[in-house]
Amino acid sequence: MENNIIPETKELIEEIGEVIKPKPELKPSYTKLIIALLIVLVLALAGAVFFLLRQSKISNNLKSIEPESAIKNSPTPAPSIATSVDTTTWAIYSDKEAGFSFKYPADLVSVNNGELKNIDGISMSVAAVKLADIPEDLPSLMGRKDALLEKENLAKGEVTNPVKIGSLTGSTSTEYSRFEVCSLFFSRKLTFYPGDYRVSFILNGPEKKIVQEMPSFFKVDESNCGLDLVWDHDKVAEFDGLLQKNKGSGMAQKWYNTFDEIVKTIELTKPNNASISAAPISPSASVSGLIYKNETLGFQLTYEAPYRILTSKDDLSAYPHGVALIYTGGQAYDIIIEVWDSKVAYESEYSTRMADITIIENKGKFITLLNNTASKENQKVIDSAKKI
């Protein structure tokens, strides 16, 4: 039968047999070699990664370390200035007549009553003046009328930047220039009214030192001010804002903070300064509810809030014939009540304002009620006046 197979078919069968014939397995020695090579390759890669990471860490550490020369030459940041300080070693300023005292750093501040003369450091000026001794009309709201009005507003809390002084209220302000473009100074002021006094406390900072330490807020205005540095007025508010946030530099911040620390130490030393009451009433007059009655002069009137009666010596200091002032808290007293010995006396005083005056004649005296602000409401109060 073998001889009956076609030659071509026999060859095909033999080729298929060769294809499907099982291959011999690799020898064990070759398998071990391949595994060893793979292990060596993995170890080599791990070593390379470790080396690169180590080099990167060393490089970063070197960058973070500056040479000693760089440290010495780098600018030292200004130390922050504390918002509160130890005042136990400060000197004491006392005014027994006006009835107040406070502490101040004698090593930093020079005290000058009157004009400030020390321009190298921080300078302090203190002035306590009796209200009765202040001229009636002075510029810049410094006259007696302005002082009395300010005292009333402080008592009511109707002021900007109020500060507590014991049981009283004072008013603070900060000035950096005044009147003209070349004006440049650093001044913080406190005003308060203990008893019959007006106290003005001013702390001035050294101009040249502050300008030198914070130069970015100043400029040269050669056409108006020559070659001196003056305010860059667009930056004044920013300058003040930095000091308020305790982020100023050097002497500017020290001046600003020293003012606040001194104000905190002010004490009232007279018993009558411990509180501020409504305007006292003279022995011959009394206020009962909404009725003002003056038994000595024999008259009374009625009034309503917001009118108030002022009869103290300080309130009447501008009116030598004054008996009482009726006031609502505006820029002027509303009704002025005075007493005169003769008709000629009051007619001479108010010759141009007779239409604003109501006269009550009683017990040989002439009582005038002046509608000072010429309002209908005032006139209603005046018309209520009668003899008793």
C-alpha positions in Angstrom: 0.0 0.0 0.0 2.9 2.2 0.7 3.8 2.1 -2.9 0.3 3.3 -3.9 0.9 6.8 -2.3 1.3 9.5 -4.8 4.8 11.0 -4.5 3.5 14.6 -4.0 1.2 13.5 -1.2 4.0 11.7 0.6 6.2 14.8 0.6 3.3 16.9 1.9 2.8 14.5 4.8 6.4 14.6 5.7 6.4 18.4 5.8 3.3 18.5 8.1 5.0 16.0 10.4 8.0 18.3 10.7 5.8 21.3 11.6 3.8 19.6 14.4 6.8 17.6 15.8 7.3 18.7 19.5 10.2 21.1 20.1 12.7 20.3 22.8 12.5 22.5 26.0 15.2 25.0 26.8 17.9 23.8 29.0 17.8 24.9 32.7 21.1 26.8 32.4 19.7 29.3 29.9 16.6 30.0 32.1 18.7 30.8 35.2 20.9 33.2 33.1 17.9 35.2 31.9 16.5 35.6 35.4 19.9 36.7 36.7 20.1 39.4 34.0 16.6 40.7 34.8 17.5 41.0 38.5 20.7 42.9 37.7 18.7 45.3 35.4 16.1 46.0 38.1 18.8 46.7 40.7 20.6 49.0 38.3 17.5 51.0 37.6 16.6 51.3 41.4 20.2 52.5 42.1 20.0 55.2 39.4 16.6 56.5 40.7 18.0 56.7 44.3 21.1 58.5 43.2 19.1 61.1 41.2 16.8 61.8 44.2 19.7 62.2 46.6 21.4 64.6 44.3 18.3 66.7 44.0 17.9 66.9 47.7 21.5 68.0 48.3 21.1 70.7 45.6 18.0 72.1 47.2 19.7 72.2 50.7 22.7 74.0 49.2 20.4 76.7 47.7 18.7 77.3 51.0 22.0 78.1 52.7 23.4 81.5 52.1 27.1 82.2 52.6 28.1 84.1 55.7 28.9 87.2 53.7 25.4 87.3 52.2 23.9 87.1 55.7 26.0 90.0 57.0 25.2 92.2 54.0 21.5 91.5 53.8 19.2 94.2 55.3 17.9 93.5 58.8 14.1 93.9 59.0 13.0 96.6 61.4 11.7 95.2 64.7 8.0 95.4 65.1 6.8 98.0 67.6 4.6 96.9 70.3 1.2 98.5 70.6 1.5 98.6 74.4 4.5 99.4 76.6 5.6 99.3 80.2 4.9 102.8 81.6 5.9 102.0 85.2 9.3 103.8 84.8 7.9 106.8 83.0 8.1 110.3 84.4 4.9 112.0 85.8 3.4 115.3 84.7 0.9 116.8 87.1 -1.3 119.9 87.1 -2.9 120.3 90.5 -4.9 123.4 89.6 -6.6 121.8 86.6 -6.7 118.4 88.3 -5.0 115.9 86.1 -1.8 114.0 85.6 -0.2 111.6 83.1 3.0 109.7 82.5 5.5 110.2 79.6 8.9 108.7 78.6 11.4 111.3 79.7 14.2 109.7 77.7 12.2 110.1 74.5 10.0 113.2 74.9 11.0 116.7 75.8 8.3 118.7 77.6 7.8 122.3 76.4 5.0 124.5 77.8 4.2 126.9 75.1 6.1 126.6 71.8 7.7 123.4 70.7 11.5 123.9 70.4 12.9 120.4 70.1 13.0 119.4 66.4 15.4 116.4 66.8 13.1 114.2 68.7 9.5 113.9 69.8 8.2 117.0 71.6 5.2 117.5 73.9 3.2 120.6 74.7 0.6 120.8 77.5 -1.7 123.8 78.0 -4.4 124.1 80.7 -6.4 127.3 80.5 -9.4 128.4 82.5 -12.4 128.8 80.4 -13.1 132.2 81.9 -9.7 133.4 80.7 -10.1 132.4 77.1 -11.0 135.4 74.8 -14.5 135.1 73.5 -13.6 135.1 69.8 -10.4 133.6 68.5 -9.6 132.1 65.1 -9.4 128.3 64.3 -12.3 127.5 66.8 -10.1 128.4 69.8 -12.3 131.1 71.4 -14.4 130.7 74.6 -17.7 130.3 72.7 -16.1 127.5 70.7 -14.6 125.9 73.8 -18.0 125.9 75.6 -19.7 124.4 72.6 -17.0 121.7 72.4 -17.3 121.0 76.1 -21.1 120.5 75.7 -20.6 118.2 72.6 -18.0 116.1 74.5 -20.4 115.7 77.4 -23.0 114.4 74.9 -20.5 112.2 73.0 -21.1 114.2 69.8 -17.5 114.4 68.6 -15.2 112.5 66.2 -12.4 110.3 67.6 -13.6 110.4 71.2 -11.4 108.9 74.0 -12.2 108.3 77.6 -10.4 110.4 80.2 -11.5 108.9 83.5 -15.2 109.7 83.5 -14.8 112.5 81.0 -14.7 112.3 77.2 -11.9 113.9 75.2 -11.4 114.4 71.5 -8.3 113.4 69.5 -7.0 114.6 66.1 -4.0 114.1 63.8 -2.6 116.8 61.5 0.0 116.4 58.8 -0.3 119.8 57.1 -2.1 123.0 57.3 -3.2 125.8 55.0 -0.5 125.5 52.3 0.9 122.9 49.9 4.4 123.1 51.4 3.2 122.6 55.0 4.6 119.4 56.5 4.4 118.3 60.2 3.4 115.5 62.4 1.1 116.5 65.2 -1.4 114.5 67.4 -3.7 116.5 69.7 -6.0 115.6 72.7 -8.5 118.1 74.1 -10.6 117.6 77.3 -12.3 119.7 79.9 -11.7 118.9 83.5 -13.7 121.2 85.7 -13.4 124.8 84.6 -10.3 124.2 82.4 -9.7 123.4 78.8 -6.6 121.1 78.5 -4.8 120.8 75.1 -2.1 118.1 74.9 0.0 118.0 71.7 2.7 115.5 70.6 4.8 116.4 67.6 7.0 114.0 65.7 10.5 114.9 64.3 9.9 116.0 60.7 13.4 115.3 59.2 13.8 111.9 60.8 10.4 110.7 59.7 10.9 111.9 56.1 14.2 110.2 56.0 12.8 106.9 57.3 9.7 106.8 55.1 10.8 108.7 51.9 8.3 107.1 49.5 5.5 109.4 50.9 7.3 112.6 50.0 8.4 114.4 46.9 10.2 117.5 45.6 7.8 120.3 44.5 10.5 122.7 43.2 8.1 125.2 41.7 6.2 125.8 44.9 8.5 124.6 47.7 12.1 124.6 46.4 14.3 121.5 46.9 12.9 120.4 50.2 10.9 117.2 50.4 7.2 117.8 51.1 4.1 115.6 51.2 3.0 113.7 48.2 -0.6 114.6 49.0 -2.0 111.6 47.2 -0.2 109.4 49.8 -1.1 111.1 53.1 -4.1 108.9 53.7 -2.0 105.8 53.0 0.7 107.0 55.4 -1.8 107.6 58.2 -3.4 104.2 57.5 -0.1 102.4 58.0 0.4 104.1 61.3 -3.1 103.2 62.5 -2.3 99.5 61.6 1.0 99.7 63.4 2.9 99.1 60.2 4.9 102.3 59.9 8.6 102.6 60.2 11.0 103.9 62.9 10.3 107.3 64.5 6.9 107.8 62.7 5.4 104.7 64.3 7.1 105.5 67.7 5.7 109.0 67.7 2.2 107.7 66.8 2.2 105.0 69.4 3.7 107.1 72.2 0.7 109.5 71.9 -1.7 106.7 72.5 0.3 105.3 75.4 0.5 108.7 77.1 -3.3 109.2 76.7 -3.9 105.9 78.4 -2.1 107.1 81.6 -4.1 110.3 82.1 -5.9 110.5 85.5 -8.2 113.1 87.0 -6.9 114.2 90.4 -9.7 116.4 91.6 -13.0 115.0 93.1 -15.1 117.4 91.0 -13.5 116.1 87.9 -14.7 112.6 88.5 -17.9 113.1 86.7 -19.6 115.7 84.5 -23.2 116.6 85.2 -25.7 118.8 83.6 -25.1 122.5 83.9 -25.4 123.6 87.5 -28.2 125.8 88.6 -27.6 129.1 90.5 -29.0 129.2 94.0 -31.6 131.8 93.0 -33.0 129.6 90.2 -34.3 126.1 89.8 -35.4 123.8 87.0 -38.3 121.5 87.8 -39.4 119.2 85.0 -39.8 121.4 81.9 -40.2 124.7 83.9 -37.5 127.2 84.5 -38.2 129.3 87.5 -36.2 132.2 88.9 -37.6 133.3 92.2 -35.1 136.1 92.8 -36.1 137.9 89.6 -39.7 136.7 89.9 -40.4 135.0 86.5 -40.6 131.5 85.0 -41.1 129.9 81.6 -41.7 126.4 80.1 -39.7 124.5 77.5 -39.5 121.1 75.9 -36.7 118.8 74.7 -34.3 119.2 73.0 -34.0 122.6 74.8 -31.7 122.7 77.8 -31.1 125.3 80.4 -27.5 126.5 81.0 -26.8 128.7 84.1 -23.3 127.9 85.2 -20.6 130.6 85.5 -18.7 129.1 82.7 -21.7 129.0 80.4 -22.5 132.7 81.1 -18.9 134.0 81.0 -19.5 135.7 77.7 -22.7 137.4 78.9 -22.0 139.7 82.0 -25.7 140.4 82.3 -26.7 136.8 81.6 -29.1 134.8 83.8 -29.7 131.7 81.7 -29.1 130.3 78.3 -31.6 128.1 76.5 -29.8 125.8 74.1 -30.5 122.9 71.7 -26.9 122.0 70.9 -26.5 123.9 67.6 -23.8 126.4 66.6 -25.3 129.2 68.8 -27.4 129.6 71.9 -31.0 129.7 71.0 -32.4 132.1 73.7 -30.3 134.4 75.9 -31.9 135.6 79.1 -30.3 138.7 80.8 -31.2 141.2 83.5 -30.6 145.0 83.3 -30.8 147.9 85.8 -32.2 150.3 83.2 -34.0 150.5 79.9 -31.2 152.5 78.4 -28.7 149.7 79.2 -30.4 147.0 77.2 -31.5 149.3 74.4 -27.9 150.4 74.0 -26.7 146.7 73.8 -29.4 145.6 71.4 -30.2 148.7 69.4 -30.1 146.8 66.1 -32.0 143.8 67.4 -34.9 145.2 69.4 -37.4 143.2 67.3 -35.9 140.0 68.6 -36.2 140.9 72.3 -39.0 140.4 74.7 -38.9 142.4 77.9 -40.3 141.6 81.3 -40.1 144.4 83.9 -40.3 143.1 87.5 -39.0 144.2 90.9 -37.2 147.2 89.5 -35.3 145.1 86.9 -35.6 144.6 83.2 -35.4 141.0 82.0 -34.7 140.5 78.3 -35.3 137.3 76.4 -33.4 137.4 73.1 -34.5 135.1 70.3 -30.9 134.7 69.2 -31.4 132.2 66.3 -34.7 133.9 65.3 -36.8 130.7 65.2 -40.6 130.3 65.8 -39.9 127.5 68.3 -37.8 129.9 70.3 -40.5 132.4 70.3 -43.0 129.9 71.7 -40.7 129.3 74.7 -40.2 133.1 75.2 -44.0 133.7 75.0 -44.5 131.3 77.9 -42.5 133.6 80.2 -44.5 135.2 83.0 -44.1 136.9 86.3 -44.5 134.9 89.5 
